[in-house]
Amino acid sequence: MIQSKTIPSATKKPASSAKVIYLPQQVEAVAQALRVSVLEACGKFEAATGKGDKDYLRALHIQAKLDQGGGTAQTAKALFEKYRSRFRNGSEIDPSKIKPVLKFVQRNQEWSDLFYATRSMWSMPYNKGYGRRLRFVIFDEYHEAVIGIIGLQSPPADLAARDRLWDYPDEEKLTLVNCTLDAYAVGAIPPYSYLLGGKLCAGMISSDTIRQAYWRQYAGRKTRMLDENIQQPLAAVTTTSAFGRSSQYNRLKYNGRLLAEPIGYTMGFGTIHLEHLYPALCSYLKMVDGFTDGGFGNGPKVRWQNICRALVRLGLPASLLQHGVKREVFLYRLVDQLDDGMAGKGFGAPISLPEADFAEFWRERWAVPRAKRFPEWNLGKDVDLLRHTLASAIAAPLASAL
């Protein structure tokens, strides 16, 4: 696991609002400790990825999640207990009677609480998404239980695997990319995950319900960055795997139609290996007047900006951001003639997929056969497992296993 080193404090605030002036030797002491921590983190990450150690990657995510503070985890745990009846053990589930439906999430309602609690069970830090957002809980109406979630957000402006597919007209790339969304949280929780519930959640991205919800939510509105009307239809969705290749999206088909099309890999740049140091890096930037707050106008990549700026201030090379973990990228085509549309020639008609049709297909294609092949799937205490998962996010930082 990951162990955060103790770095000289730079976060103490004065009693008044006066600006704190740090002595050069104080700044340098913090900087030197950070240099050592950054280089050690990069070295450990390189060694772990060289061995294909996905547990190490999960540990990094968990450490970053812990560094968010206990409030998020405490809230999620409280919501889990409030809605305890919405979570089930496998012994309570009859696979042949599972009835999945998409529940659109709005603020201050049960589905919002359930999305929050479920998303907090992921090893990755909680992310509410940015820009245009659509969230759904996949709910089993027969057993009255949460299966999983789908979280969609505005797409990245630049995504090499996607952008290589199309020849955008001059000055129209951002407008056309804004006809897509990016899936940032997709997956199922136990016991449904044992029945390949992740395939269900991933497949539902192609459903008519998603496109229709997008239209209801954003028709006639303007993008905040470009001040342009949001176009219809929702033409496509992209997503990336969490750790390299993904079985959840791999060979995901419906009646011969490939739903999640593999289009390449990310380039292996990012901050995953430094996320557990982010609070310390921000404290240092505040000492040297280099910190950027999040919020509109600063972009969704404010963490990236701060980490890059910290490396520069520390005299460390930008090449340290090349962690080498290449995530697989998938494309969902939601309309005909998508390639023509992205070339500025107009999109074709939406490709229909009723959610009830895919739900039935998933149950017969994956859930029921899986239960027959692995009859022990329902023997675990899944509710206790979910509770423990949330409780672990409140625990003290993890001890090093390297």
N, C-alpha and C positions, 0 to 999 in steps of 0.2 A: 504494500500500500504506500501512501504518500505521507511524508512528514514535513510539515512546514517549519523551516528554521526560524529562530527568533532573530528578528532584524531590529536594530535600534529604532526606537519609536520616533515617529515624526507627526503624530496625530493629536498631540495634546493641544487643546484650545485654551486661549487666555480667557480670563473672566470678562474682559471687555471686548469690544469689537475691533480693537486695534490689531493691525497686521503684525504677525510674529516675524521677527528677524532672526534667522539662524546664523550661527557662526560658520565660517567656511569648513572648519574641522568637523562640525556636526553634520553638515551636508555630505562631506566626503566619507565619514564613517558609515552613514546610511547607504551611500552609493557603493562603497566597497563591499558591504555585506550583501547588497542586492546583486552585484556582479557575480559573486561566488554562488549565490542561490540560483540565479538564472543559468549559469554554465553547468552547475550540477544537475538542474532539472533537465536541461537539454541532453546531457550525457546519459542520465538514467532512462530518458524517453527513447533515445536512440538504441540503447541496449535492449530495452523491452520490446520495441517494435521489430528489432532484428530477430527476436525469438518468436515473433507472432503472438505476443502476450496480450490478449484482449482484456484479461483481468486487470492489467495495469492501466489500460485506457479507462476502464470503468472506475477504477480507484481514483484516477485524476478527476473524472466527472463528479464523483461523490465528494472529493475534497473541495472542489469549487462550489458544490452545492452547500456544503457545510459553511463555507466562507460567506454565503449569502446572509447568514445569521439565523437564529432560531425561530424568528417570528413567522417566516413562511412555513416552516415545517410544523410549528405548533398549530398554526391555523389549519393546515391540511389534516393534521391528526384529529383536531376537534371536529372538522367537517366529516371526516370518516366515521367518527363515533356517532355523530348526529344522524347520519344516513346509513348506519350499520346495516339496516334491512335491505339496502340496495346492493349489497355484496354477498356472494354465495360461496359455499363449499361445493366441490365437485359432486359430492354425494347427493346434493339437492337438485342436480341438473340432469334432465333427460335430453340427450343430444337430438333426438328425433323431433322434439317439440320446441326447440329454440326458435324464437321469432324475432329476428333483429329488425330494429327500426332506427332511423336517424332522428335525433332530438336536437333541434337548433338551439344554441346557447345564447341567451341574452343576459344582460347584467341583472344581478340581484334576484335570482330565481334559483330553484333547486338544481336545474341543469348546469348553471354556472358553478355552483358549489361542487357538484359531482365532477365536472371537468377539472376543476382546480385540484381536488383531492386525488383524482386518478392521475393527472399529469405529474403530480408531486411524487408518485411512486417510481418514476423513471430515475435512473442513476444520474442523468444529466441535470444541470441546474435548471430551475424553473424559468421559463421564458414565456411571456405573455404574447409574443409576436409583435410585429410592428406594421405601420401603414394600414392598408385594408386588411381586415381580419374576419375570418369566419371560423366558428368553432362548433363542433358537434359531439354529442355523446352517442355512442352506439349502444342501444338499450335492448335487452331481451324482454319483450312484452309478456311472454308466457311466464317466465320465472321471475319477472320484475327485478332484474339485476343488470348492473353495468357490465358490458362486454369490453368496451374500449373507447377510444377517442380519435377524433380527427381535428387537427389545428391547421388552418391555412392563413397565409399572410402575403403581403406584397412581395413580389419576386426580387431577387438581387438584380441590380442594373447590369452587372457583368457576371456571366457564368459561361466559361469557355466551352464546355461540352454542349451546352444549348446553342450558343451563338455561332458555333461552327456549322450548325445545320442550315442556317438561313442567311440570305443575302438581303439585309434590311435596306430599304431605300435611304438615301442621304437624309440625315436629320430626323429620321422617324423611328429610330431604334427604341427609344424609351417609350414612345407612344404605343408601339406594337407590343413591347414586352409587358406593358401595363394591361394587356389583354389576357395576361396569365396570372396565376398565383403560385406560391411555393408552399408545399406541405412541410411544416416544421415539427409536427407531433402526430404520429400515426402509430397505433398499436393497441393490442389487447392485454388484459390483465388476467391472472389466474382466477378461476379454472379454465376460462375460455381460451386462453393462450395455448393450453395443452391440446386444444382441438383445432389448432391453426387459426385462431381468431384473428391473428395479425393479417392473414390473407383476406379475411372479411373486411377489416378496417381499410386495408389498402385498396381493395376492389371498389368499395363504396365511394372513393374519390371520383370515379367515373360516372356515378349515378346522376340522373336528372335532378334529384333533390339538391345537389350541390350547386349546379348551374342556376336553378330557379331561386335558391336562397341568395345567391350572389346578385341576381337581377333585382330581387326585392330590396336588398340591403343597399345597393349602390347605384341603381338606375338614376340618372340625372344629376348625380353628384360630381364634384370635380376633384381631381387629384390635388393634394396640397403642394406637391413639389413642382408640378408642371402647370397647375391652374387650368387643366383641360377637363372636359367632360369625360367620365369613365365610359369606355366603349363596351358594347356588347357584341357578340356573346363572350362569355368566359371561354376562351379558345383552348387553353391548355393549362396543365398543372405540372410543375417539376418538383422533384424531391431527391434527397440524397440519403444513402444508407448511413447508419451511425458508425459502423466499424467495418470498413472495407466492403466486401461483397455482402449482399442481402438475400437471405432465403425468403423473406416476407414478400419482396417484389419479384423475385426471380420466377419466370414462367407463369406469371399471373395472367390467366386468360379467361374469357367468357365466351362460350360457343365459338371457339376458334379465333376470336378477336383478342389480340395482345393488348392488355390494358396498360401495363407499365412497361414502356419500351426502354431498354438499356441504351444509353447514348454516349457513355464514356465514364470518365472518372474526374474528380476534382484534381487539382494540380499538387495537392499535398502541402499547401501553405495554410497557416492558421496559428491559433494561440492556445490550442487545447493543452499543450504541455506546459504552458505558463499561467493558466487560469488560476491555479491555486496561489500564485504570487500576485495576482491582480490587486488586492487591497494594499499590499506593501508598495507596489509600483505606483499606485495612485497617491499614496501618502508622500512618496518621494517627489512626484510631480508637483504636488501642492507646495512642497518646500521650495521648489525652484520656479514657481509660477508657470508651470507647463501643463496643468490639468485642465481637461475639457469635460464639462458636465454633459449628461445625456439630455435628450429632449429634442423637440422639433427644431430643425435648422442645423443640427449637428450630425444628422444622419443616423442610420441604424447601426453603423459600425464604430460607435464611439469607443467601445472597448478596444477594438483593433487600433484605432487612432492613438489612444492613450498608451497602449503597450508599445507601438512603434515609436512614439515620441520618447518613451522612457528608455528604450534601447539606444536611441540616438544620444540622449543626454548622458547615458552611462558609458558611451563610447563602445558599444557592442554592435556587431555587424547585423544587418537586416537578414542575412542568410540564416540566422537562428530561428526565423519564423517558418523555415521550410522543414516541417516535422516529418514529412514523408508518408503520412497516412492518407492514401488516396481513396476517397469515398465514391462509391458507385452512384451515378446520376441516372435518374429515370424520368421519362416524359410521358404524360397522359395526354393523348390527343382527344379533345372533346368535341371537335367540329370536323367536318369534311374540308378538304382543300386547306389544311392548316399551313402547308408550305407556301401555297399561293398567297394566303392572307398575310403571312409574315414577310412576303416580298411586296406587300402593298397592293395586291390585286383583289383583295376581298376574301373573307372567309366563307366557307360553305355552310350547310345546315348543321345544327347540332346533331351529334350521334347519340341517339336515345338509349338509355339503360335504366328502366324503372328499378328503384331500390328493392322492391319486393321480389323482383325476378332474380337479382343477384343474391339476395339473402337466401332464397330457396336453393339456388345453384350452389352456393357455398355450403349450405347445410348438407346437401346430398353428395356434393363432390369431395368435401374435405372433412366436415365435422363428424358425421356418422361413421364413415370408413375409419377415421382416425381413432374414434372411441372403440371400434371393434378390434383394430390392430393392437391397441395398447389399453387393455381392460383395466389396468391399474391407474389410469389417468385421474380417476375421481377419488383416490384414497387419501389424498393429502388434506391437511387443515389449512385451506387456502385463505380463509378470513384472518386467521392468526398470522399467516405469512405476510399478508398485506399490512396488517397492523404493525408487525415488526419492521417491515420495510420503511414505513413512515416514521416509526420511532427512531430508527437508526440515523435519520437525517437530523435528529436533535442531539445526538450523542457528541462526545468530544471528538476532535480531529483524530484521524486514523493514524495508527503507529506504522512506521515503515516496515515493509516486508522485503526490501531490497538490501 
